[in-house]
Amino acid sequence: MSNSENSQNQSRPLSRRGFMVGLGGAGLAVAGCANGVGSQDGTRIDARVDQTLRYLYNRYPDTQQLASKATGMLVMPLVTEAGFVFGGAYGRGALRVGGVTVDYYLQTQASVGFQIGAQQYAHVLFFMTDQALQEFRTASGWVASADIKYAFQTMGDRLTADTITSSDPVVAVVFGQAGVIAGAALEGAKYTRIIP
């Protein structure tokens, strides 16, 4: 392979196939093959975002109040997390400002430690200040820090009063089909703008 081919391969964005191969094989690829996160189509991503928000608002009505106070929301309809010692997460979603999609994003996250298996979940990042939204949009690759406030700290299905406040720049709600994922952490997840 020539040096120019090598540099082209290194600059390409991570594909779902490359992500799964990087995790270590065919067994993990089976876990993520039907999740639909590999779609390059903005219309499909928007449809999944709409469906995710309907589910969120129906299941957790108090999140509508949180959304009404947010300056923007990043909606990740489906994130696949898999691992065998080395693990990671991968998903695509849309940033909405004023209820309109303004950009599409890819989420990747790597982890090391004892882990076996796979799970799928959705999450929404509510940007509660203009500054937090601006920092997210202008970053070449925004990484979630430990400063994110989680709306649900336990399996309880209600937002607490102190959650719905502008003192927390970014509020996250992480959920799956079985309900709120207790103790879920997005710390270290990287969000990169994409063109579907």
C-alpha positions in Angstrom: 0.0 0.0 0.0 1.4 3.4 -0.9 1.9 6.3 1.6 -1.0 8.3 0.0 -3.3 5.3 0.4 -2.2 4.9 3.9 -2.9 8.5 4.8 -6.3 8.3 3.1 -7.3 5.3 5.1 -6.2 6.9 8.4 -8.3 10.0 7.7 -11.6 8.2 7.0 -14.3 8.4 9.7 -14.9 5.2 11.7 -17.5 2.9 10.1 -19.7 0.6 11.9 -17.9 -2.4 10.3 -14.5 -1.0 11.3 -15.8 -0.3 14.9 -17.0 -3.9 15.3 -13.9 -5.4 13.8 -11.9 -3.2 16.1 -13.8 -4.7 19.0 -12.6 -8.1 18.1 -14.6 -10.2 15.8 -17.7 -11.6 14.2 -19.4 -12.4 17.5 -19.7 -8.7 18.3 -20.7 -7.8 14.8 -23.8 -10.1 15.1 -24.9 -8.1 18.2 -24.9 -4.9 16.3 -25.9 -5.9 12.7 -29.6 -5.1 12.9 -29.4 -1.9 14.8 -29.7 0.5 11.9 -27.0 2.9 13.2 -25.0 2.6 10.0 -27.5 4.6 8.0 -26.1 7.5 6.0 -29.5 8.9 5.4 -30.5 12.1 7.3 -34.2 11.4 6.7 -33.9 8.0 8.5 -32.0 9.5 11.3 -34.7 12.2 11.7 -37.4 9.6 11.7 -35.6 7.7 14.5 -35.1 10.9 16.4 -38.9 11.7 16.2 -39.8 8.2 17.3 -37.3 8.5 20.2 -38.7 11.8 21.4 -42.3 10.6 21.2 -41.3 7.6 23.4 -39.4 9.8 25.8 -42.2 12.3 26.3 -44.8 9.6 26.6 -42.9 7.5 29.1 -41.4 10.4 31.0 -43.7 13.4 30.6 -41.6 15.7 32.8 -38.9 15.6 30.1 -41.1 17.9 28.1 -40.5 20.7 30.6 -36.8 20.0 30.4 -36.9 20.3 26.6 -38.9 23.5 26.8 -36.1 25.1 28.9 -33.2 23.7 26.7 -31.5 25.8 24.1 -30.8 22.6 22.1 -31.0 18.8 22.3 -28.8 16.1 20.9 -31.0 13.0 20.4 -29.2 9.7 20.0 -31.9 7.2 19.1 -29.9 4.0 19.2 -26.4 3.5 20.7 -25.0 0.0 20.5 -22.5 -0.8 23.3 -20.6 -4.1 23.1 -17.4 -5.5 24.5 -15.3 -8.4 25.5 -12.6 -6.9 27.9 -12.2 -4.1 25.4 -15.5 -2.4 24.5 -17.1 0.6 23.0 -20.3 2.3 21.9 -21.4 3.6 18.5 -24.5 5.5 17.3 -25.8 8.3 15.2 -28.2 11.1 16.0 -29.3 14.7 15.4 -28.9 18.0 17.1 -32.2 19.9 17.3 -32.5 23.6 18.0 -36.0 25.1 18.2 -37.4 21.7 17.2 -35.5 21.6 13.9 -32.5 19.4 13.0 -29.4 21.6 12.5 -26.7 18.9 12.4 -26.1 15.2 12.6 -23.6 13.5 14.9 -21.7 10.3 15.4 -21.0 9.0 18.9 -18.1 6.8 19.7 -16.8 5.6 23.1 -14.1 3.2 24.0 -13.7 1.4 27.3 -11.4 -1.1 28.9 -12.2 -3.4 31.8 -14.2 -6.5 32.6 -17.2 -6.5 30.3 -18.9 -9.1 28.2 -21.9 -8.7 26.0 -23.9 -6.0 24.4 -26.7 -3.6 25.1 -28.6 -0.9 23.2 -29.9 2.3 24.6 -30.9 5.9 23.7 -30.0 9.2 25.2 -30.8 12.8 24.9 -28.4 15.6 25.9 -30.3 18.8 26.9 -28.1 21.9 26.5 -29.5 24.3 29.1 -27.3 27.3 28.3 -26.4 29.1 25.0 -22.7 28.8 26.0 -22.9 25.0 26.4 -24.7 24.6 23.1 -22.1 26.9 21.4 -19.2 25.0 22.8 -20.7 21.7 21.6 -21.4 23.0 18.1 -18.0 24.6 17.6 -15.9 21.7 19.0 -14.2 19.5 16.3 -15.0 16.5 18.6 -16.9 17.2 21.8 -16.2 14.7 24.6 -18.7 14.2 27.4 -17.1 15.0 30.8 -18.0 14.2 34.4 -19.8 17.6 34.6 -22.9 16.2 32.8 -25.9 16.1 35.2 -28.0 13.0 34.8 -31.8 13.5 35.1 -32.4 10.1 36.5 -29.9 9.0 39.2 -31.9 5.9 40.2 -34.6 3.7 38.7 -37.3 6.2 39.7 -39.1 7.5 36.7 -39.5 11.1 37.7 -37.2 14.1 37.2 -36.2 15.8 40.4 -36.9 19.5 40.8 -33.2 20.4 40.9 -32.7 18.7 37.6 -34.8 21.2 35.7 -32.5 24.2 36.1 -30.2 26.3 34.0 -27.4 25.9 36.6 -26.4 22.6 34.9 -25.1 23.4 31.4 -25.8 19.9 30.1 -28.4 17.4 31.4 -28.5 13.8 30.1 -31.4 11.3 30.1 -30.2 7.8 29.3 -32.9 5.2 28.7 -33.7 1.9 27.0 -36.7 -0.3 26.2 -36.6 -1.6 29.8 -36.6 1.9 31.2 -34.1 4.2 32.7 -30.6 2.8 32.8 -29.5 3.3 36.4 -25.9 4.4 36.9 -25.4 5.0 33.1 -22.5 7.2 32.3 -21.6 9.0 29.1 -18.3 10.2 30.3 -15.7 9.8 27.6 -18.2 9.6 24.8 -17.1 11.6 21.8 -19.5 13.4 19.5 -18.4 14.4 16.0 -20.5 16.2 13.4 -21.2 14.2 10.2 -22.8 14.8 6.9 -25.2 11.9 6.2 
